[in-house]
Amino acid sequence: MKNVKEAANFIWSIADLLRGDYKQSDYGKVIITLTVLRRLDCVLESSKADVLKKYEQMKTTNIQNLDPILNKTAGFNFHNRSQFDLNKLTADPNNIAANLRNYINGFSEDAREIIDQFEFDNQITKMDDNNLLFMIMKRFQEVDLHPKTISAMEMGYMFEELIRKFAEISNETAGEHFTPREVIKLMVNILFMDDRDALTQKGIVKTIYDCCAGTGGMLSVAEEYLHELNPDARLEVFGQELNPESYAICKSDMLIKGQNPSNIKKGNSISEDKLPNEKFDYLITNPPFGVKWEKYAKVVRDEHESLGHGGRFGAGLPSVSDGSFLFLMHLMSKMKPNGSRLAIVFNGSPLFSGSPSSKKNESSIRQWIIENDLLEAVIALPNQLFYNTGISTYIWVISNHKPKNRKGKIQLINAVEFFKKMSKSLGDKRNELDEKIHIPEITKLYGEFKETPYSKIFDNADFGYSKVTVERPLRNEKGEIIKDKKGPKPDASLRDTENIPLKEDIQEYMKREVLPHVPDAWVDESKTNVGYEINFTKYFYQYKPLRSLEEIRADIMALEQETDGLLNSVIK
């Protein structure tokens, strides 16, 4: 990782040249775009002369679209047919703005569209006007971003590090696009686990989709993992990303790796699904936590009401303050009927938010997932793993082809203690999973599917309960019960609710828990609703005995002595 650190620090230092002419919040518009441009430049370096030669030959033909032919000559899904590269650009300081535009226009369509996302033309003008353009370009020409020096995985780290730094200095939400690589590796491990035999077959082709693709980290790790497992296998990656810079980085990464760049779409995957008819073998994402979705509530509600289960959101709609479940339902709609697997990162809220009611909400979404036997496992991760939040996070594993031993069951894995402290924190990220210790340990817990102190196995119904309305009779001033044709009239002021586990008989529960205290109570069955929640803490709670009075007294005495000592030293 030495190359990455050195290159990232060098690129970061170039931002100093912008000081005074640029607001800090705009540094990234220049630096990140030029990092992408330099990466593309280095990748095409060895085939540039061949491409120019081929272009000269082809110019005289009648072929309208030369891109496929020149891409083939370049050996990638893109090429550059301009006479320039960064070496030649910096050799002519006086014409650098015009030549840089010529160079950018020389890229094939897919690559040019990536640069367009950064609206870089404005920055060329601004830097040129401030006599910065040559200096900045010269510095970028000095940094080696060739794939032989910096791998695709390392390049992903570098982009994320740069974006995080620029977001921090401009007080934006630093790190909202990133999932730590070790968390992705764990998710990918679990996704591929039951399919290892199939994935090692020669010439196998599988598909994976991330609806919040960010800079493409999840897709890259999945692709590299499969390649390690089976060099003959091919993983076709698909993604959608809302943020234009992240989208551009993701797409450039896919271009360089020989993936089909048109599989990466720009836009909000909830309000404008750009891959509406596609189904995938694997689905993976880390959606933004607690994202409000009122901006596109109309589109979502219309789909929920008009299409029901024929659309993506038939199971229910979460509260407008947290759209996490929308991303999960969106992904689930893209599972192949003959079997797909899905891993998603959530905070704690989707485990329990929403109360059972006639209106479909979070509780009914959980009910639909669990009653359709789609939830395979929930893994509680350590705190402070993510750059932008210290809160508790969980991986949900969803499958519509559970192996026989998992049918009707849900596994909970408590991995909150599986971490090591980082030597230097990154934003809120102070802990990490050790790739040689913790990732294999958690993967093993999942794979063995056994009861241990860290792994518990439950029936689906264990998480369900009936929310029953307990009524008591309305009485007059004399204490007599007031009745109508149906029987005793209920007293709304005495109305109460009880959550009764699904595995319990409601009447038996009433006899045991309620009637001994209020013998005149009854259940209004017309108001009963079924709900599901996963109370992680309850299942892994460890009782700690209270300290003895002697221990507490000794602590207080010690504190008093310490305080007296401090007072004496102050008075003296």
C-alpha positions in Angstrom: 0.0 0.0 0.0 3.1 2.2 0.1 2.5 3.3 -3.6 -1.1 4.3 -2.7 -0.2 6.4 0.3 2.6 8.2 -1.6 0.5 8.8 -4.6 -2.5 10.0 -2.6 -0.4 12.3 -0.5 1.3 13.7 -3.6 -2.1 14.3 -5.3 -3.5 15.8 -2.1 -0.5 18.2 -2.0 -1.3 19.5 -5.5 -4.5 21.0 -4.0 -2.2 23.6 -2.2 -1.6 25.2 -5.6 -5.3 26.1 -5.7 -5.3 27.9 -2.4 -6.4 31.5 -2.8 -8.0 31.1 -6.3 -10.4 28.3 -5.3 -12.7 27.8 -2.3 -11.7 24.7 -0.4 -15.0 23.1 -1.2 -14.2 23.3 -4.9 -10.7 21.7 -4.7 -12.2 18.3 -5.5 -13.6 19.5 -8.8 -10.1 19.9 -10.1 -8.1 17.2 -8.3 -10.5 14.3 -8.5 -11.2 14.9 -12.2 -7.5 15.1 -13.1 -6.8 11.9 -11.0 -9.3 10.1 -13.2 -7.8 11.7 -16.3 -4.3 10.7 -15.3 -5.4 7.2 -14.6 -7.0 6.9 -18.1 -3.8 8.4 -19.6 -1.5 5.9 -17.9 -3.7 2.9 -18.8 -3.7 3.9 -22.5 0.0 4.8 -22.6 1.4 1.6 -24.1 -1.2 1.3 -27.0 -1.4 5.1 -27.8 0.9 4.9 -30.8 -1.0 1.9 -32.3 -4.3 3.7 -31.8 -3.1 6.9 -33.6 -1.7 4.8 -36.5 -5.0 2.8 -36.8 -7.0 6.1 -36.7 -5.0 7.5 -39.6 -5.7 4.4 -41.6 -9.4 4.4 -40.8 -10.1 8.1 -41.4 -10.3 7.6 -45.1 -12.9 4.8 -44.8 -16.7 5.3 -44.8 -17.1 3.7 -41.3 -19.3 6.0 -39.2 -18.4 4.7 -35.7 -14.7 4.1 -35.3 -15.0 3.6 -31.5 -15.3 -0.3 -31.5 -12.3 -0.6 -33.8 -10.1 1.8 -32.0 -11.1 0.4 -28.6 -10.0 -3.0 -29.8 -6.6 -1.6 -30.8 -6.3 0.1 -27.4 -7.1 -3.2 -25.7 -9.9 -1.6 -23.6 -13.5 -0.5 -23.8 -12.2 3.0 -24.5 -9.4 4.9 -26.3 -8.0 8.4 -27.0 -7.4 9.4 -30.6 -6.0 12.9 -29.9 -2.3 13.5 -30.7 -1.9 14.5 -27.1 -1.2 12.8 -23.8 -0.2 14.4 -20.5 3.5 14.3 -21.5 2.9 16.2 -24.7 0.4 18.6 -23.1 3.0 19.7 -20.5 5.7 20.1 -23.3 3.7 23.0 -24.7 2.9 25.3 -21.8 1.6 28.2 -24.0 -1.2 26.3 -25.6 -2.1 24.0 -22.7 -5.8 25.0 -22.4 -6.7 24.5 -26.1 -4.6 21.3 -26.3 -6.2 19.9 -23.1 -9.6 20.4 -24.6 -8.4 18.7 -27.8 -7.1 15.8 -25.7 -10.4 15.4 -23.8 -12.4 15.5 -27.0 -10.2 12.7 -28.3 -11.6 10.2 -25.9 -14.2 7.7 -27.1 -17.8 8.4 -26.1 -18.0 6.4 -22.9 -14.8 7.9 -21.5 -15.7 11.5 -22.6 -19.1 11.1 -20.8 -17.1 10.4 -17.6 -15.1 13.6 -17.8 -18.4 15.5 -18.7 -19.8 14.5 -15.3 -17.2 16.7 -13.6 -18.2 19.8 -15.7 -14.4 20.2 -16.1 -14.5 22.7 -19.0 -15.3 25.5 -16.5 -12.3 24.5 -14.4 -10.0 24.6 -17.4 -11.0 28.2 -18.1 -10.7 29.2 -14.4 -7.3 27.6 -14.0 -6.0 29.1 -17.3 -7.3 32.6 -16.3 -5.4 32.3 -13.0 -2.2 30.9 -14.5 -2.6 27.6 -12.7 -3.3 25.2 -15.5 0.2 24.4 -16.6 1.5 24.0 -13.0 -1.3 21.7 -12.0 -1.1 19.6 -15.2 2.7 19.3 -14.8 2.3 17.9 -11.2 -0.2 15.4 -12.5 2.1 14.3 -15.3 4.7 13.5 -12.6 2.4 11.0 -10.7 2.5 7.4 -11.9 -1.0 5.9 -11.9 -0.2 3.0 -14.2 -2.0 -0.3 -13.3 1.4 -1.9 -12.9 2.2 0.6 -10.2 -1.3 0.9 -8.6 -3.8 -1.9 -8.9 -7.5 -1.4 -9.4 -8.2 -2.1 -5.8 -5.6 0.4 -4.6 -7.0 3.0 -7.0 -10.4 2.5 -5.4 -8.8 3.2 -2.0 -7.1 6.3 -3.4 -10.3 7.8 -4.8 -12.2 7.2 -1.6 -9.4 8.7 0.5 -9.3 11.8 -1.7 -13.1 12.2 -1.8 -13.2 11.8 2.0 -10.5 14.4 2.5 -12.2 16.9 0.2 -15.6 16.3 1.8 -14.1 16.9 5.3 -12.4 20.2 4.4 -15.7 21.4 2.8 -17.8 20.2 5.7 -19.8 17.9 3.5 -21.0 14.5 4.6 -17.6 12.8 4.6 -17.6 9.2 3.6 -21.2 8.8 2.7 -20.3 6.9 -0.4 -17.8 4.4 1.3 -18.0 1.0 2.8 -14.8 -0.2 4.3 -13.1 -2.8 2.1 -13.0 -5.4 4.9 -16.8 -5.1 5.4 -17.3 -5.6 1.6 -15.0 -8.7 1.7 -17.1 -10.2 4.5 -20.3 -9.5 2.6 -18.9 -11.0 -0.6 -17.5 -14.0 1.3 -21.0 -14.7 2.6 -22.8 -14.1 -0.7 -20.6 -16.5 -2.6 -20.2 -19.1 0.2 -22.9 -21.6 -0.8 -22.1 -21.3 -4.5 -18.3 -22.0 -4.3 -18.7 -25.3 -6.3 -20.7 -23.6 -9.0 -18.4 -20.6 -9.2 -15.3 -22.8 -9.8 -16.7 -24.3 -13.0 -14.9 -23.3 -16.2 -16.4 -20.4 -18.2 -19.1 -19.5 -15.6 -20.7 -16.1 -16.0 -22.6 -14.5 -13.1 -24.1 -11.1 -12.5 -24.0 -8.7 -9.5 -25.8 -5.4 -8.9 -25.3 -2.5 -6.5 -28.1 0.1 -6.4 -25.9 2.6 -4.4 -22.7 1.9 -6.3 -20.7 4.9 -5.0 -17.2 4.7 -6.5 -17.7 1.0 -7.3 -16.0 -0.5 -4.3 -18.4 -3.4 -3.7 -18.5 -4.4 -7.3 -14.7 -4.3 -7.6 -14.2 -6.5 -4.5 -16.8 -9.0 -5.7 -15.1 -9.2 -9.1 -11.6 -9.6 -7.7 -12.8 -12.3 -5.2 -14.5 -14.3 -7.9 -11.3 -14.0 -10.1 -9.2 -15.4 -7.2 -11.7 -18.2 -6.8 -11.8 -19.0 -10.5 -9.7 -17.1 -13.1 -12.0 -18.5 -15.8 -15.1 -17.1 -14.2 -16.6 -13.8 -15.3 -18.7 -11.6 -13.0 -20.7 -9.0 -15.0 -21.2 -5.9 -12.8 -24.2 -3.6 -12.8 -24.7 -0.5 -10.7 -26.6 2.8 -10.3 -25.3 5.8 -8.5 -26.8 9.2 -7.8 -23.7 11.4 -7.1 -22.2 12.5 -10.5 -18.5 12.4 -9.3 -18.9 8.9 -7.7 -20.7 7.7 -10.8 -17.9 9.0 -13.0 -15.2 7.3 -10.9 -17.2 4.0 -10.8 -17.7 4.1 -14.6 -14.0 4.9 -15.3 -13.0 2.0 -13.0 -15.3 -0.4 -15.0 -14.0 0.9 -18.3 -10.4 0.2 -17.3 -11.3 -3.3 -16.1 -12.9 -4.2 -19.4 -16.5 -4.3 -17.9 -19.4 -2.9 -20.0 -19.6 0.8 -18.9 -23.2 1.0 -20.0 -24.1 -1.3 -17.1 -23.4 1.6 -14.7 -26.3 4.0 -14.6 -26.7 7.5 -13.2 -29.6 8.5 -11.1 -31.7 7.7 -8.0 -32.4 3.9 -8.1 -35.6 4.3 -6.0 -37.3 7.1 -8.0 -35.8 6.3 -11.4 -34.8 2.6 -11.8 -32.5 2.6 -14.8 -32.4 -1.2 -15.0 -36.1 -2.0 -14.7 -36.2 -5.4 -16.4 -32.9 -6.9 -15.2 -32.5 -9.7 -12.7 -29.2 -10.6 -11.0 -27.5 -13.6 -9.4 -26.1 -11.5 -6.5 -27.2 -8.1 -5.1 -25.1 -6.1 -2.6 -25.3 -2.5 -1.3 -24.7 -0.2 1.6 -27.5 2.4 1.3 -27.3 5.7 3.1 -28.5 5.4 6.7 -31.7 7.2 7.7 -32.2 8.8 4.3 -35.4 11.0 4.0 -37.4 10.2 0.9 -40.1 12.9 0.8 -38.5 14.4 -2.3 -39.6 11.3 -4.3 -42.5 10.2 -2.1 -45.1 10.6 -4.8 -43.4 8.3 -7.3 -42.9 5.6 -4.6 -46.5 5.9 -3.2 -47.9 5.7 -6.7 -46.0 2.5 -7.4 -47.0 1.0 -4.1 -50.7 1.8 -4.6 -51.0 1.1 -8.3 -48.8 -2.0 -8.7 -48.7 -3.6 -5.2 -46.6 -6.7 -5.3 -46.4 -6.3 -9.1 -44.1 -3.4 -8.4 -41.2 -3.1 -5.9 -42.9 -1.8 -2.8 -46.0 -4.1 -2.3 -44.9 -5.2 1.1 -45.3 -1.7 2.6 -43.7 1.7 2.9 -41.2 2.8 5.7 -41.6 6.1 7.4 -40.5 9.1 5.3 -37.6 9.8 7.7 -35.8 6.5 6.8 -35.9 5.0 3.4 -33.6 2.0 4.2 -36.2 -0.6 3.4 -37.0 1.0 0.0 -33.4 0.0 -1.1 -33.9 -3.6 0.2 -37.3 -4.0 -1.5 -35.8 -2.5 -4.7 -33.0 -5.1 -4.7 -35.4 -8.0 -3.8 -37.5 -7.2 -6.9 -34.3 -7.9 -9.0 -33.7 -11.4 -7.6 -33.9 -14.2 -10.2 -36.9 -16.5 -9.6 -34.6 -19.6 -9.6 -32.4 -18.2 -6.9 -30.4 -15.1 -6.0 -28.5 -14.0 -2.9 -28.5 -10.5 -1.4 -26.4 -8.7 1.3 -27.2 -5.2 2.6 -25.8 -3.0 5.4 -28.4 -1.4 7.7 -28.3 0.5 10.9 -30.4 -0.8 13.8 -33.6 0.8 12.8 -34.9 -1.7 10.3 -34.8 -4.5 12.9 -37.6 -3.0 15.0 -39.0 0.3 13.7 -42.7 0.5 12.9 -45.6 -1.0 14.8 -48.1 -3.6 13.5 -51.2 -1.9 12.2 -53.7 -2.2 9.3 -51.4 0.3 7.4 -48.4 -1.4 5.7 -45.2 -0.1 7.3 -41.8 -1.4 8.4 -43.4 -4.1 10.5 -45.3 -5.5 7.5 -42.2 -5.4 5.4 -40.4 -7.5 8.0 -43.4 -9.8 8.1 -43.4 -10.2 4.3 -39.7 -11.0 4.2 -39.8 -13.5 7.1 -43.1 -15.2 6.3 -41.8 -15.7 2.7 -38.7 -17.4 4.3 -36.3 -14.9 2.7 -34.2 -13.8 5.6 -31.3 -16.1 6.1 -29.1 -14.2 8.7 -28.5 -10.9 10.4 -24.9 -10.2 11.5 -24.2 -7.5 14.1 -21.0 -5.7 13.3 -18.6 -3.8 15.7 -19.2 -0.1 16.2 -17.0 2.6 14.6 -16.3 0.5 11.5 -17.6 3.2 9.1 -16.0 6.5 8.1 -19.1 8.6 8.7 -20.9 7.0 11.7 -20.0 5.3 14.9 -23.4 3.7 15.3 -24.3 0.0 15.3 -24.5 -1.7 11.9 -25.9 -5.0 10.7 -25.6 -7.1 7.5 -28.8 -8.7 6.4 -28.4 -11.8 4.2 -31.4 -12.5 2.0 -31.9 -15.6 -0.2 -34.8 -17.0 -2.2 -33.2 -20.4 -2.5 -32.2 -21.3 1.1 -30.4 -24.6 1.6 -32.6 -27.3 3.2 -31.1 -26.9 6.7 -31.8 -23.2 6.7 -35.5 -23.4 5.6 -37.8 -21.8 8.1 -34.8 -20.6 10.1 -33.0 -17.3 10.8 -29.5 -17.1 12.1 -28.3 -14.2 14.3 -24.6 -13.6 14.6 -23.2 -11.3 17.2 -19.9 -10.1 15.9 -19.7 -6.9 17.8 -16.5 -7.9 19.6 -14.7 -9.1 16.4 -12.4 -6.1 15.7 -9.1 -4.5 16.3 -8.3 -0.9 17.0 -6.8 1.1 14.2 -3.5 2.7 14.7 -4.9 5.9 13.2 -8.6 6.7 12.9 -10.2 7.7 9.6 -13.2 10.1 10.4 -15.4 8.1 12.7 -13.7 4.8 11.7 -11.6 3.7 14.7 -12.1 -0.1 14.4 -11.5 -2.6 11.6 -12.1 -6.3 10.9 -8.8 -8.2 10.6 -8.9 -9.9 7.2 -6.9 -12.9 8.5 -8.8 -13.3 11.8 -12.2 -11.7 12.0 -13.5 -12.1 8.5 -12.8 -15.9 8.5 -14.2 -16.3 12.0 -17.5 -14.5 11.1 -17.7 -16.4 7.8 -17.2 -19.7 9.6 -19.9 -18.9 12.2 -22.3 -18.2 9.3 -21.2 -21.3 7.3 -21.3 -23.8 10.1 -24.9 -22.7 11.0 -24.6 -23.9 14.6 -25.6 -22.6 18.0 -22.6 -21.0 19.8 -22.2 -18.0 22.2 -22.0 -15.8 19.0 -24.5 -17.6 16.8 -28.2 -18.3 17.6 -30.7 -20.1 15.4 -34.4 -19.4 15.5 -37.6 -20.4 13.8 -39.1 -17.7 11.6 -42.1 -17.5 13.9 -39.9 -16.7 16.9 -39.7 -13.1 15.7 -43.5 -12.7 15.2 -46.1 -11.5 17.7 -49.8 -10.6 17.8 -50.5 -7.1 18.9 -53.8 -7.6 20.7 -56.2 -4.9 22.0 -57.4 -5.7 25.5 -60.7 -4.1 26.4 -62.4 -3.5 29.8 -66.1 -2.8 30.3 -67.5 0.7 30.6 -69.3 1.1 34.0 -71.9 3.6 35.2 -71.6 5.6 38.5 -72.9 2.6 40.4 -70.1 0.5 39.0 -72.5 -1.6 36.8 -71.4 -2.7 33.4 -73.0 -0.8 30.5 -74.1 -3.2 27.7 -75.3 -2.9 24.1 -76.6 -5.6 21.7 -73.0 -7.0 21.2 -72.4 -7.3 25.0 -70.4 -5.1 27.4 -69.4 -1.7 26.0 -65.6 -1.1 26.1 -64.2 1.7 28.2 -61.7 3.5 25.8 -59.8 5.0 28.8 -59.0 1.5 30.1 -58.0 0.1 26.7 -54.6 -1.5 26.6 -52.4 -3.6 24.1 -50.3 -6.7 24.6 -47.7 -8.1 22.4 -48.2 -11.9 22.4 -45.6 -14.2 20.8 -47.0 -16.0 17.7 -46.1 -19.3 19.2 -48.3 -18.7 22.2 -52.1 -19.2 22.2 -53.7 -15.8 22.8 -56.4 -17.1 25.3 -53.8 -19.1 27.2 -51.6 -16.0 27.5 -54.6 -13.9 28.7 -55.5 -16.5 31.4 -52.0 -16.6 32.7 -50.8 -12.9 32.3 -53.8 -10.6 32.2 -57.0 -12.1 33.8 -55.5 -12.7 37.3 -55.1 -8.9 37.5 -58.2 -7.7 35.6 -60.7 -10.6 35.4 -63.3 -8.6 33.4 -60.9 -8.0 30.4 -61.3 -9.5 26.9 -59.6 -9.3 23.6 -61.2 -7.5 20.7 -60.1 -9.8 17.9 -61.1 -7.4 15.1 -58.2 -5.2 16.2 -55.5 -7.8 16.3 -52.5 -7.2 14.0 -49.4 -9.4 13.5 -46.0 -7.8 13.6 -42.3 -8.9 13.4 -39.2 -7.5 15.1 -35.7 -8.7 15.8 -34.5 -7.7 19.2 -30.8 -8.4 18.9 -29.9 -7.3 22.5 -32.5 -9.6 24.0 -31.0 -12.7 22.4 -27.4 -12.0 23.3 -27.9 -10.3 26.6 -25.4 -11.5 29.2 -26.3 -10.9 32.9 -23.7 -9.1 34.9 -24.2 -9.7 38.7 -24.5 -6.5 40.7 -21.5 -5.4 42.8 -21.7 -6.1 46.5 -22.3 -3.2 49.0 -18.7 -3.8 50.3 -17.2 -3.1 46.9 -19.3 0.0 46.4 -18.4 1.3 49.9 -14.7 0.7 49.3 -14.9 2.6 46.0 -16.6 5.6 47.6 -14.1 5.7 50.5 -11.2 5.6 48.0 -12.8 8.5 46.0 -13.3 10.5 49.3 -9.6 10.1 50.2 -8.6 11.1 46.7 -10.8 14.2 46.9 -9.4 15.1 50.4 -5.9 14.9 49.0 -6.8 17.2 46.1 -8.5 19.7 48.5 -5.4 19.7 50.7 -3.1 20.3 47.8 -5.3 23.3 46.6 -5.5 24.8 50.1 -1.7 24.6 50.7 
